[in-house]
Amino acid sequence: MSVSRSATLNIGTPEGVVFTLPLAGPVTRSVAYTIDMLIMSIVLQLIMPLFGVTRLLSADLSMGLMILIQFAFVEGSRMVLEILWRGQTIGKRMLGLRVVDERGLKLKPSQLVVRNLLRFVDVLPLFYAVGGMVSLLNSRAQRLGDLAAGTVVVRNIKSAPPDVAGILEGKYNSFKSYPHLEARLRQSITPEEAQIALQALVRREDIEQEARVKIYEELAARFRSKVKFPDEAVFSLSDEQYVRNVVETLFRKRTKA
């Protein structure tokens, strides 16, 4: 895996295939952070009266508890949203940003916990001075929390709908007979996995045959582990055709009933 100076994250597979994701810069991330803070500030104003009982304590203890409650709410909300929304908060969703593993692996909840807990270091001494400086000097625009967690923030790629019909070359998709299993498959596959599978088919002729066989084998094994289709749906399917079925299922235009 390597990172270029053109604000992109290049993730290379052992087979020599490289997938590129555009990195989010400090300015865009700051805007997303501001949106999150504005929304959380409004929510805090609504719930803080519930903790009015702390005023019965000493002034210093009451202030300390209020600060702790605010920190737990703000950082806890970020963690929960990023875990549920696969690396996104409200601000990141609005700006098309996402937290991902810097090596292209599946993002773990523990990584999201670490990057958010270390935010209190990044904000020191004032207005994200430490985190901002580290981000500006880092080729991946990572703050300290990202460096510790092994994460980066990327921009979602907005692309035209793929020519699935052309990719499938008119081959029949045996998964269509099991719409309930197709629905489960769509829910279990991440956007990153979907793009990797799609690119593996689009760039088929650019990959050496030995590497191509290995890529399809690994992708098919990964998708088979997510949802099990009946034997009659997968009988005699090659790994490549299995991946084609998955891609067609994911990107097919679905009409309303």
Steps between C-alpha positions, in 0.01 A plus 500: 500500500632843410376855514574748228537876538195557281261472797410138432529177695628217281427152638692222327405132517761219505397429139613845389156661462479857632180667617501877545295705746510883520610629841299761688696817574514689834258770381225257395546301820477820705169589336363152577621533859330840532170358374521218755578743782211730411254210500638355824494842667130529426433154643712579807296812567190281507634228730722695741206607721460130583830521687403804706532289815877547478451856619434357846868405516792736550564747219828336395359147509189608313710666227720192470202269462340722240821504293526121530136455393547725198819321394338157540195606299690665214768233456260216576260628232781515243613147580148356480423677172829398339451139609138483378562700182832336407730792572260790459345764725224740395755758382703239309186370333398846389844565346554149364785403733575167666755355745676191362787274601825634354590153366164442335393241758160482667460788744483380862292665775815513717666726240210744517516500880874576499482782241219671691647460848826660386315805373563670836872501411438626146302800623787622722598765580210677323290466184659172383850647495676165550270293279490769232877529484548123484234475229662772289844335525364150429464386138175321588355795696491282813470649846651328805184298558516367144869412531437306822194320360641434153218686326460764231205711387414471131246658268230278352541463127203624300498309176252423227305175537712214364407320182402180678347350188829540317697354789275194525521437125141374495561219747210385717508585872376196694463713816193676356280208602572578867414868557500465880858370491600774256363755746711351780802506272455871424478576871812303592738640237668834566529771231877444493457125436248571226738738324790254525289223345377733226850620417627143492251433220541831317879463494494129425711523185762715674578230758724202428312172490667346805435810711146526361416144607634571850302825534171338397569206731548731801201720413269203444607342830432826681154539348409133556574545871246783524190332353450134410297440183338159428712243318290531185586870479877455529553157346780505241555878542863603458644756744488765229135432419417506871653848524308605188176384661581699813584816303183470291298456819658807661481740205187382323234766459205396712151606401230575754228242533 
